[in-house]
Amino acid sequence: MRDGKIAIEINLKKLAVIAGMVLSVWLSGVCGEGETLLLIIPAGISYLVSKEA
């Protein structure tokens, strides 16, 4: 660490994916459609851990 500075990099695409996943979990809880989470959550997690994003 030089000069005591810390750099934080925020990837807005990944932040948007996280926000979409949170919104979908909330919406599926309200509507009672939990089966859609079997597609949304794994797809979002695979996008978050991929190196290309």
C-alpha distances in whole Angstrom, upper triangle without the diagonal:
4,7,6,7,7,10,13,16,19,22,25,27,26,26,30,31,29,31,34,34,34,37,39,39,40,43,44,44,46,48,49,48,45,46,44,41,42,41,38,36,36,36,33,31,31,30,27,26,27,25,27,27
4,5,6,9,11,14,17,20,23,26,29,28,28,31,32,32,33,36,37,36,39,41,41,42,45,46,47,49,51,51,50,48,49,47,44,45,44,41,39,38,38,35,33,34,32,29,29,30,27,29,28
4,6,9,11,15,18,21,24,27,30,29,29,32,34,33,34,37,38,37,40,42,42,43,46,47,47,49,51,52,51,49,50,48,45,46,45,42,40,40,40,37,35,36,34,31,31,32,30,31,30
4,7,10,13,17,20,23,26,28,27,27,30,32,30,32,35,35,35,37,40,39,40,43,44,44,46,49,49,49,46,48,46,43,44,43,40,38,38,38,35,33,34,33,29,29,31,29,31,29
4,7,10,13,16,20,22,25,24,23,27,28,27,29,32,32,32,34,37,37,37,40,42,42,44,46,47,46,44,45,43,40,41,40,37,35,36,35,32,31,32,30,27,27,28,26,28,26
4,7,10,13,16,19,22,21,20,24,25,24,25,28,29,28,31,33,33,34,37,38,38,40,43,43,42,40,42,39,36,37,37,34,31,32,31,28,27,28,26,23,23,25,23,25,23
4,7,10,13,16,19,18,17,21,22,21,23,26,26,26,29,31,31,32,35,36,37,39,41,42,41,39,40,37,34,35,34,31,29,30,29,26,25,26,24,20,21,22,20,21,20
4,6,10,12,15,14,14,17,19,18,19,22,23,23,25,27,28,29,31,33,33,35,37,38,37,35,36,33,31,32,31,28,26,26,26,22,21,23,20,17,18,19,18,19,17
4,7,9,12,11,11,15,16,16,17,20,21,21,23,25,26,27,29,31,32,34,35,36,35,33,34,31,29,30,28,25,24,24,23,20,19,20,18,15,16,17,15,16,14
4,6,9,8,8,11,13,12,14,16,17,18,20,22,23,24,26,28,29,30,32,33,32,30,31,28,26,27,26,22,21,22,20,17,17,18,15,13,15,16,15,15,12
4,6,6,6,9,10,11,13,14,16,17,19,20,22,23,24,26,27,29,30,31,30,28,29,26,24,25,23,20,19,19,18,14,15,15,12,10,12,13,12,12,9
4,5,5,6,9,10,10,12,14,15,16,18,20,21,22,24,26,27,28,29,28,27,27,24,22,24,22,19,18,19,17,14,15,16,13,11,14,15,15,14,10
4,5,5,6,9,10,11,12,14,15,16,18,20,21,22,24,26,26,28,26,25,25,22,20,21,19,16,16,17,14,11,13,13,10,9,12,12,13,11,8
4,5,5,6,9,10,11,12,14,15,17,18,20,21,23,24,25,26,24,23,23,20,18,19,17,14,13,14,12,9,10,11,8,6,10,10,12,11,8
4,5,5,6,9,10,11,12,14,15,17,18,20,21,23,24,25,24,23,24,21,18,20,19,15,14,16,15,11,12,14,11,9,13,14,15,15,11
4,5,5,6,9,10,10,12,14,15,16,18,20,21,22,24,22,21,22,19,17,19,17,14,14,16,14,10,12,14,11,10,14,15,17,16,12
4,5,5,6,9,10,10,12,14,15,16,18,20,21,22,20,19,19,16,14,16,14,10,10,12,10,6,9,11,8,8,12,13,15,14,11
4,5,5,6,9,10,11,12,14,15,17,19,20,21,19,18,19,16,13,16,14,11,10,12,11,7,9,12,10,8,12,14,16,16,13
4,5,5,6,9,10,11,12,14,15,17,18,20,19,18,19,16,14,17,16,12,12,15,14,10,12,15,13,12,16,17,20,19,16
4,5,5,6,9,10,10,12,14,15,16,17,16,15,16,13,12,15,13,9,10,13,11,9,12,14,12,12,16,17,20,19,16
4,5,5,6,9,10,10,12,14,15,16,14,13,14,11,9,12,11,7,7,10,10,7,9,12,11,11,14,16,19,19,16
4,5,5,6,9,10,11,13,14,15,14,13,15,13,11,14,14,10,9,13,13,10,12,15,15,14,17,19,22,22,19
4,5,5,6,8,10,11,12,14,13,13,15,12,11,15,14,11,11,15,15,12,15,17,16,16,20,21,24,24,20
4,5,5,6,8,10,10,11,10,10,11,9,8,11,11,8,9,12,12,11,13,16,16,16,19,21,24,23,20
4,6,5,6,9,10,10,9,8,11,9,7,11,11,9,9,12,13,12,13,17,17,17,19,21,25,25,22
4,6,5,6,9,10,10,10,13,12,10,14,15,12,12,16,17,15,17,20,20,19,22,25,28,28,25
4,5,5,6,8,8,9,12,10,10,14,14,12,13,17,17,16,18,21,21,21,24,26,29,28,25
4,5,5,5,5,6,8,7,8,11,12,11,12,15,16,15,17,20,20,21,24,25,29,29,26
4,6,5,7,7,10,10,10,13,15,13,14,17,18,18,19,22,23,23,25,27,31,31,28
4,6,8,10,13,13,13,16,17,16,17,20,21,20,22,25,25,25,28,30,33,33,30
4,6,8,11,11,12,15,16,15,17,20,20,20,22,25,25,26,29,30,34,33,31
4,6,9,10,11,13,15,15,16,19,20,20,22,24,25,26,28,30,33,34,31
4,6,6,8,10,12,12,13,16,17,18,20,22,22,24,26,27,31,31,28
4,5,6,8,10,10,11,13,15,16,17,19,21,21,23,25,29,29,27
4,5,6,8,9,11,12,14,15,17,18,20,21,23,24,28,28,26
4,5,6,6,9,11,11,12,14,16,17,19,21,22,25,25,23
4,5,5,6,8,10,10,12,14,15,16,18,20,23,23,21
4,6,6,7,9,11,11,13,15,16,17,19,23,23,22
4,6,6,6,9,10,11,12,15,16,17,20,20,19
4,6,5,6,9,10,11,12,15,16,19,19,17
4,5,5,6,9,10,11,12,14,18,18,16
4,5,5,6,9,10,11,12,16,17,15
4,6,5,6,9,10,11,14,14,13
4,5,5,6,9,10,13,14,11
4,5,5,6,9,12,13,12
4,5,5,6,10,11,10
4,6,5,9,9,7
4,6,8,9,7
4,7,9,8
4,6,6
4,6
4
